């Protein structure tokens, strides 16, 4: 297990890379952005569990007070669908088989919207969902089964 720091408004937030039998699984949520240092640590994993917290327009138009919106949009807040996809496009590699979208806001995102936004951004950068790797959503109320790669 390898830990690495993320950018979030909490005391020393950390996330993890799990190594086992030559396989690599990355868990990265609760970060305002993905730095080059973080990308180096998480690159070319077999599986990603990746924050795709919010749709920027939904957040801006939503019911949250402006100070909360500003916090979420900041570098110590949460990664949007588009920013998550841009970071993914820099780290997904030949060995990547699955990407799970995690930490989706119940108020400022929708599973289908997150999946569509991430897919469009990845494909605009030459990464073909469903051919090179599979993309899944997660639900905080339903356990996600992670099958072996």
MDAnalysis code that builds the backbone (N, CA, C; Angstrom):
import MDAnalysis as mda
import numpy as np

u = mda.Universe.empty(447, n_residues=149, atom_resindex=np.repeat(np.arange(149), 3), trajectory=True)
u.add_TopologyAttr("name", ["N", "CA", "C"] * 149)
u.add_TopologyAttr("resid", np.arange(1, 150))
u.add_TopologyAttr("resname", ["UNK", "UNK", "UNK", "UNK", "UNK", "UNK", "UNK", "UNK", "UNK", "UNK", "UNK", "UNK", "UNK", "UNK", "UNK", "UNK", "UNK", "UNK", "UNK", "UNK", "UNK", "UNK", "UNK", "UNK", "UNK", "UNK", "UNK", "UNK", "UNK", "UNK", "UNK", "UNK", "UNK", "UNK", "UNK", "UNK", "UNK", "UNK", "UNK", "UNK", "UNK", "UNK", "UNK", "UNK", "UNK", "UNK", "UNK", "UNK", "UNK", "UNK", "UNK", "UNK", "UNK", "UNK", "UNK", "UNK", "UNK", "UNK", "UNK", "UNK", "UNK", "UNK", "UNK", "UNK", "UNK", "UNK", "UNK", "UNK", "UNK", "UNK", "UNK", "UNK", "UNK", "UNK", "UNK", "UNK", "UNK", "UNK", "UNK", "UNK", "UNK", "UNK", "UNK", "UNK", "UNK", "UNK", "UNK", "UNK", "UNK", "UNK", "UNK", "UNK", "UNK", "UNK", "UNK", "UNK", "UNK", "UNK", "UNK", "UNK", "UNK", "UNK", "UNK", "UNK", "UNK", "UNK", "UNK", "UNK", "UNK", "UNK", "UNK", "UNK", "UNK", "UNK", "UNK", "UNK", "UNK", "UNK", "UNK", "UNK", "UNK", "UNK", "UNK", "UNK", "UNK", "UNK", "UNK", "UNK", "UNK", "UNK", "UNK", "UNK", "UNK", "UNK", "UNK", "UNK", "UNK", "UNK", "UNK", "UNK", "UNK", "UNK", "UNK", "UNK", "UNK", "UNK", "UNK", "UNK", "UNK"])
u.atoms.positions = np.array([
    [0.857, -1.166, 0.000],
    [0.000, 0.000, 0.000],
    [0.899, 1.224, 0.000],
    [0.637, 2.110, -0.939],
    [1.400, 3.343, -1.079],
    [0.421, 4.501, -0.869],
    [0.760, 5.418, 0.009],
    [-0.116, 6.568, 0.233],
    [0.490, 7.797, -0.431],
    [-0.387, 8.751, -0.747],
    [0.070, 10.016, -1.319],
    [-0.889, 11.114, -0.895],
    [-0.351, 12.303, -0.718],
    [-1.154, 13.444, -0.303],
    [-1.989, 13.982, -1.443],
    [-3.165, 14.500, -1.098],
    [-4.042, 15.138, -2.062],
    [-4.345, 16.557, -1.597],
    [-4.958, 17.349, -2.453],
    [-5.283, 18.733, -2.147],
    [-6.743, 18.843, -1.725],
    [-6.969, 18.866, -0.408],
    [-8.326, 18.951, 0.115],
    [-8.277, 19.706, 1.435],
    [-9.380, 20.332, 1.795],
    [-9.400, 21.141, 3.017],
    [-9.661, 20.268, 4.245],
    [-8.715, 19.413, 4.507],
    [-8.759, 18.515, 5.662],
    [-7.331, 18.404, 6.197],
    [-7.198, 17.851, 7.374],
    [-5.876, 17.687, 7.984],
    [-5.129, 16.534, 7.302],
    [-4.092, 16.872, 6.555],
    [-3.225, 15.903, 5.884],
    [-3.988, 14.798, 5.145],
    [-4.831, 15.150, 4.174],
    [-5.592, 14.128, 3.443],
    [-4.673, 13.245, 2.597],
    [-4.965, 11.959, 2.614],
    [-4.154, 10.978, 1.895],
    [-5.061, 10.032, 1.116],
    [-4.563, 9.543, -0.009],
    [-5.221, 8.464, -0.722],
    [-4.189, 7.438, -1.119],
    [-4.610, 6.402, -1.841],
    [-3.804, 5.200, -1.872],
    [-3.675, 4.559, -3.243],
    [-2.518, 3.898, -3.401],
    [-2.279, 2.982, -4.502],
    [-2.055, 1.619, -3.853],
    [-2.811, 0.637, -4.298],
    [-2.686, -0.725, -3.783],
    [-1.976, -1.568, -4.835],
    [-0.883, -2.218, -4.422],
    [-0.116, -3.088, -5.303],
    [-0.281, -4.522, -4.812],
    [-0.579, -5.446, -5.740],
    [-0.712, -6.848, -5.365],
    [-0.520, -7.722, -6.607],
    [0.420, -8.622, -6.543],
    [0.630, -9.562, -7.639],
    [0.869, -8.896, -8.980],
    [1.601, -7.795, -8.978],
    [1.881, -7.097, -10.223],
    [0.744, -6.220, -10.708],
    [-0.342, -6.152, -9.958],
    [-1.494, -5.311, -10.319],
    [-1.480, -4.047, -9.470],
    [-2.132, -3.007, -9.986],
    [-2.137, -1.706, -9.320],
    [-3.552, -1.135, -9.355],
    [-4.087, -0.813, -8.169],
    [-5.394, -0.175, -8.033],
    [-5.200, 1.169, -7.353],
    [-5.774, 2.230, -7.932],
    [-5.656, 3.579, -7.386],
    [-7.008, 4.026, -6.849],
    [-7.003, 4.565, -5.640],
    [-8.175, 5.184, -5.030],
    [-7.847, 6.651, -4.827],
    [-8.577, 7.534, -5.534],
    [-8.328, 8.957, -5.403],
    [-9.659, 9.713, -5.432],
    [-10.029, 10.240, -4.278],
    [-11.207, 11.100, -4.147],
    [-10.831, 12.235, -3.199],
    [-11.782, 13.135, -2.971],
    [-11.552, 14.258, -2.051],
    [-10.271, 15.013, -2.374],
    [-10.179, 15.447, -3.621],
    [-9.067, 16.289, -4.019],
    [-9.582, 17.402, -4.914],
    [-9.009, 18.571, -4.775],
    [-9.422, 19.717, -5.567],
    [-8.825, 19.723, -6.960],
    [-7.694, 19.054, -7.113],
    [-7.050, 18.916, -8.414],
    [-6.068, 17.755, -8.335],
    [-5.577, 17.335, -9.487],
    [-4.606, 16.243, -9.547],
    [-3.302, 16.837, -10.068],
    [-2.315, 16.924, -9.179],
    [-1.026, 17.532, -9.520],
    [-0.188, 16.591, -10.379],
    [0.853, 17.142, -10.977],
    [1.782, 16.316, -11.755],
    [2.436, 15.259, -10.864],
    [2.740, 15.615, -9.620],
    [3.324, 14.650, -8.682],
    [2.366, 13.490, -8.453],
    [1.089, 13.814, -8.233],
    [0.082, 12.764, -8.027],
    [-0.048, 11.903, -9.281],
    [-0.055, 12.537, -10.451],
    [-0.170, 11.787, -11.713],
    [0.979, 10.790, -11.857],
    [2.195, 11.207, -11.461],
    [3.325, 10.288, -11.524],
    [3.136, 9.080, -10.634],
    [2.524, 9.290, -9.480],
    [2.293, 8.192, -8.530],
    [1.215, 7.239, -9.016],
    [0.183, 7.782, -9.681],
    [-0.978, 6.948, -10.018],
    [-1.006, 6.491, -11.473],
    [-0.001, 6.816, -12.255],
    [-0.058, 6.520, -13.690],
    [-0.081, 5.030, -13.991],
    [-0.804, 4.706, -15.058],
    [-0.880, 3.367, -15.643],
    [-1.295, 2.285, -14.651],
    [-2.339, 2.547, -13.885],
    [-2.887, 1.524, -12.981],
    [-3.809, 0.598, -13.759],
    [-4.019, -0.581, -13.229],
    [-4.971, -1.529, -13.818],
    [-6.397, -1.055, -13.591],
    [-6.648, -0.491, -12.398],
    [-7.992, -0.048, -12.010],
    [-7.877, 1.301, -11.300],
    [-8.816, 2.195, -11.627],
    [-8.930, 3.482, -10.939],
    [-10.296, 3.600, -10.294],
    [-10.316, 4.080, -9.065],
    [-11.534, 4.545, -8.413],
    [-11.292, 6.037, -8.260],
    [-11.949, 6.820, -9.113],
    [-11.567, 8.209, -9.339],
    [-12.726, 9.149, -9.052],
    [-12.457, 10.179, -8.264],
    [-13.483, 11.177, -7.978],
    [-13.955, 11.871, -9.252],
    [-15.275, 11.976, -9.377],
    [-15.922, 12.751, -10.439],
    [-17.099, 13.432, -9.753],
    [-16.783, 14.396, -8.907],
    [-17.721, 14.904, -7.914],
    [-18.904, 15.669, -8.455],
    [-18.680, 16.592, -9.379],
    [-19.773, 17.485, -9.744],
    [-19.693, 17.937, -11.196],
    [-20.841, 18.343, -11.686],
    [-20.942, 19.062, -12.941],
    [-20.895, 20.547, -12.576],
    [-19.992, 21.290, -13.173],
    [-19.784, 22.690, -12.791],
    [-21.065, 23.508, -12.946],
    [-21.787, 23.327, -14.037],
    [-23.015, 24.106, -14.243],
    [-24.089, 23.744, -13.220],
    [-24.240, 22.467, -12.913],
    [-25.212, 22.061, -11.887],
    [-24.855, 22.674, -10.542],
    [-23.574, 22.656, -10.205],
    [-23.129, 23.236, -8.940],
    [-23.412, 24.736, -8.908],
    [-23.051, 25.433, -9.964],
    [-23.257, 26.888, -9.995],
    [-24.726, 27.270, -9.911],
    [-25.596, 26.474, -10.510],
    [-27.028, 26.784, -10.526],
    [-27.773, 26.174, -9.335],
    [-27.091, 25.348, -8.555],
    [-27.734, 24.597, -7.481],
    [-28.025, 25.400, -6.229],
    [-28.522, 24.699, -5.229],
    [-29.049, 25.301, -4.003],
    [-27.993, 25.641, -2.954],
    [-26.765, 25.213, -3.137],
    [-25.733, 25.479, -2.130],
    [-25.467, 26.976, -2.013],
    [-25.138, 27.452, -0.810],
    [-24.728, 28.850, -0.673],
    [-23.407, 29.075, -1.411],
    [-23.168, 30.330, -1.818],
    [-21.997, 30.626, -2.635],
    [-20.686, 30.243, -1.951],
    [-20.566, 30.393, -0.636],
    [-19.305, 30.043, 0.027],
    [-18.999, 28.544, -0.103],
    [-20.021, 27.709, -0.094],
    [-19.815, 26.254, -0.279],
    [-19.458, 25.967, -1.735],
    [-20.141, 26.594, -2.653],
    [-19.821, 26.415, -4.074],
    [-18.368, 26.804, -4.349],
    [-17.951, 27.935, -3.794],
    [-16.584, 28.409, -3.984],
    [-15.582, 27.395, -3.420],
    [-15.877, 26.841, -2.258],
    [-15.009, 25.825, -1.650],
    [-14.909, 24.590, -2.542],
    [-16.035, 24.087, -3.034],
    [-16.043, 22.893, -3.883],
    [-15.247, 23.133, -5.165],
    [-15.377, 24.316, -5.742],
    [-14.693, 24.649, -6.994],
    [-13.209, 24.961, -6.816],
    [-12.766, 25.126, -5.580],
    [-11.384, 25.540, -5.329],
    [-10.401, 24.379, -5.457],
    [-9.127, 24.721, -5.365],
    [-8.063, 23.714, -5.425],
    [-8.033, 22.798, -4.202],
    [-8.793, 23.131, -3.167],
    [-8.861, 22.251, -1.990],
    [-10.278, 21.695, -1.823],
    [-11.041, 21.718, -2.904],
    [-12.419, 21.233, -2.884],
    [-12.544, 19.845, -3.482],
    [-13.267, 19.779, -4.610],
    [-13.544, 18.494, -5.262],
    [-13.344, 18.618, -6.764],
    [-12.975, 17.530, -7.390],
    [-12.720, 17.492, -8.819],
    [-14.049, 17.367, -9.578],
    [-14.223, 18.208, -10.597],
    [-15.412, 18.145, -11.450],
    [-15.290, 16.981, -12.433],
    [-16.391, 16.688, -13.112],
    [-16.378, 15.635, -14.134],
    [-15.292, 15.906, -15.175],
    [-15.258, 17.136, -15.678],
    [-14.311, 17.472, -16.736],
    [-12.860, 17.427, -16.249],
    [-12.621, 17.980, -15.062],
    [-11.255, 17.954, -14.535],
    [-10.800, 16.534, -14.223],
    [-11.731, 15.707, -13.750],
    [-11.392, 14.299, -13.503],
    [-10.977, 13.625, -14.803],
    [-11.753, 13.855, -15.858],
    [-11.449, 13.238, -17.146],
    [-10.126, 13.720, -17.711],
    [-9.826, 15.009, -17.550],
    [-8.539, 15.525, -18.021],
    [-7.383, 14.857, -17.280],
    [-7.525, 14.712, -15.964],
    [-6.485, 14.023, -15.186],
    [-6.383, 12.559, -15.604],
    [-7.538, 11.904, -15.785],
    [-7.536, 10.499, -16.217],
    [-6.817, 10.340, -17.543],
    [-7.038, 11.288, -18.452],
    [-6.418, 11.164, -19.774],
    [-4.895, 11.222, -19.695],
    [-4.366, 11.805, -18.635],
    [-2.921, 11.860, -18.437],
    [-2.357, 10.624, -17.749],
    [-3.209, 9.823, -17.091],
    [-2.683, 8.697, -16.310],
    [-3.126, 7.322, -16.806],
    [-4.228, 7.254, -17.537],
    [-4.664, 5.956, -18.062],
    [-3.598, 5.446, -19.012],
    [-3.247, 4.173, -18.830],
    [-2.191, 3.586, -19.646],
    [-2.616, 2.284, -20.293],
    [-1.666, 1.621, -20.902],
    [-1.937, 0.368, -21.616],
    [-2.493, -0.723, -20.718],
    [-2.111, -0.714, -19.459],
    [-2.584, -1.770, -18.567],
    [-3.928, -1.452, -17.928],
    [-4.439, -0.224, -18.088],
    [-5.705, 0.172, -17.467],
    [-6.868, -0.586, -18.108],
    [-7.656, -1.246, -17.263],
    [-8.806, -2.032, -17.727],
    [-10.136, -1.459, -17.260],
    [-10.145, -0.825, -16.074],
    [-11.398, -0.316, -15.518],
    [-11.177, 1.019, -14.823],
    [-12.200, 1.888, -14.972],
    [-12.240, 3.147, -14.245],
    [-13.626, 3.247, -13.621],
    [-13.659, 3.475, -12.312],
    [-14.903, 3.646, -11.565],
    [-15.015, 5.104, -11.148],
    [-16.125, 5.743, -11.509],
    [-16.366, 7.121, -11.099],
    [-16.950, 7.112, -9.698],
    [-16.317, 7.845, -8.784],
    [-16.699, 7.793, -7.379],
    [-16.931, 9.185, -6.818],
    [-17.532, 9.221, -5.640],
    [-17.772, 10.450, -4.890],
    [-18.597, 11.444, -5.693],
    [-19.590, 10.931, -6.443],
    [-20.485, 11.793, -7.204],
    [-21.423, 12.505, -6.239],
    [-21.518, 13.813, -6.376],
    [-22.415, 14.599, -5.538],
    [-23.863, 14.219, -5.833],
    [-24.636, 14.024, -4.782],
    [-26.058, 13.719, -4.962],
    [-26.829, 14.949, -5.421],
    [-26.333, 16.148, -5.109],
    [-27.006, 17.392, -5.478],
    [-26.497, 18.013, -6.774],
    [-25.246, 17.756, -7.111],
    [-24.607, 18.497, -8.200],
    [-24.049, 17.617, -9.309],
    [-24.581, 16.416, -9.431],
    [-24.142, 15.505, -10.474],
    [-25.199, 14.442, -10.679],
    [-25.087, 13.726, -11.770],
    [-25.932, 12.566, -12.060],
    [-25.031, 11.517, -12.695],
    [-25.306, 10.256, -12.397],
    [-24.447, 9.195, -12.927],
    [-24.298, 9.271, -14.441],
    [-25.422, 9.396, -15.149],
    [-25.361, 9.425, -16.612],
    [-24.602, 10.638, -17.123],
    [-24.790, 11.780, -16.481],
    [-24.092, 12.995, -16.881],
    [-22.590, 12.857, -16.641],
    [-22.214, 12.332, -15.486],
    [-20.792, 12.143, -15.177],
    [-20.148, 11.209, -16.198],
    [-20.815, 10.094, -16.472],
    [-20.278, 9.118, -17.410],
    [-20.150, 9.722, -18.818],
    [-21.180, 10.460, -19.234],
    [-21.157, 11.079, -20.552],
    [-20.052, 12.135, -20.647],
    [-19.944, 12.990, -19.637],
    [-18.925, 14.046, -19.644],
    [-17.522, 13.464, -19.664],
    [-17.288, 12.487, -18.808],
    [-15.967, 11.860, -18.746],
    [-15.660, 11.149, -20.058],
    [-16.618, 10.414, -20.591],
    [-16.415, 9.699, -21.857],
    [-16.074, 10.675, -22.980],
    [-16.837, 11.755, -23.102],
    [-16.580, 12.735, -24.174],
    [-15.182, 13.338, -24.060],
    [-14.795, 13.700, -22.862],
    [-13.475, 14.301, -22.684],
    [-12.368, 13.296, -22.972],
    [-12.511, 12.077, -22.463],
    [-11.490, 11.059, -22.722],
    [-11.376, 10.769, -24.212],
    [-12.526, 10.619, -24.873],
    [-12.489, 10.289, -26.295],
    [-11.951, 11.442, -27.128],
    [-12.176, 12.680, -26.691],
    [-11.599, 13.829, -27.409],
    [-10.074, 13.832, -27.302],
    [-9.573, 13.093, -26.325],
    [-8.116, 13.009, -26.131],
    [-7.559, 11.658, -26.579],
    [-8.374, 10.909, -27.359],
    [-7.897, 9.683, -27.986],
    [-8.031, 8.416, -27.163],
    [-8.738, 8.459, -26.042],
    [-8.931, 7.267, -25.215],
    [-10.362, 6.764, -25.417],
    [-10.502, 5.557, -25.944],
    [-11.810, 5.049, -26.327],
    [-12.398, 4.153, -25.229],
    [-13.448, 4.685, -24.594],
    [-14.152, 3.952, -23.534],
    [-14.866, 2.764, -24.166],
    [-14.753, 1.600, -23.516],
    [-15.390, 0.396, -24.023],
    [-14.494, -0.423, -24.925],
    [-13.416, 0.181, -25.414],
    [-12.453, -0.549, -26.232],
    [-11.136, -0.712, -25.487],
    [-10.563, 0.415, -25.042],
    [-9.291, 0.361, -24.328],
    [-9.489, 0.001, -22.852],
    [-10.599, 0.426, -22.285],
    [-10.924, 0.181, -20.876],
    [-12.415, 0.413, -20.709],
    [-12.959, -0.044, -19.582],
    [-14.383, 0.142, -19.284],
    [-14.551, 1.212, -18.217],
    [-15.672, 1.936, -18.289],
    [-15.983, 3.017, -17.371],
    [-17.274, 2.680, -16.642],
    [-17.234, 2.761, -15.308],
    [-18.376, 2.409, -14.470],
    [-18.686, 3.567, -13.529],
    [-19.950, 3.636, -13.110],
    [-20.292, 4.575, -12.043],
    [-20.402, 3.808, -10.734],
    [-20.460, 4.523, -9.647],
    [-20.650, 3.911, -8.330],
    [-21.806, 4.624, -7.644],
    [-22.288, 4.028, -6.580],
    [-23.415, 4.582, -5.833],
    [-23.114, 4.437, -4.352],
    [-23.273, 5.519, -3.576],
    [-22.946, 5.429, -2.150],
    [-23.859, 4.480, -1.371],
    [-24.993, 4.112, -1.957],
    [-25.946, 3.246, -1.257],
    [-25.887, 1.790, -1.711],
    [-25.124, 1.527, -2.763],
    [-25.046, 0.178, -3.321],
    [-23.582, -0.229, -3.425],
    [-23.194, -1.344, -2.806],
    [-21.798, -1.787, -2.927],
    [-21.408, -2.039, -4.376],
    [-20.226, -1.617, -4.736],
    [-19.701, -1.848, -6.077],
    [-18.796, -3.060, -6.024],
    [-19.078, -4.011, -6.889],
    [-18.266, -5.237, -6.938],
    [-17.080, -4.963, -7.852],
    [-15.883, -5.116, -7.315],
    [-14.657, -4.961, -8.094],
    [-14.183, -6.363, -8.462],
    [-14.297, -6.713, -9.727],
    [-13.871, -8.034, -10.157],
    [-12.384, -8.021, -10.484],
    [-11.792, -9.168, -10.486],
    [-10.353, -9.292, -10.757],
    [-10.058, -8.861, -12.188],
    [-8.885, -8.296, -12.359],
    [-8.472, -7.841, -13.701],
    [-7.681, -8.928, -14.359],
])
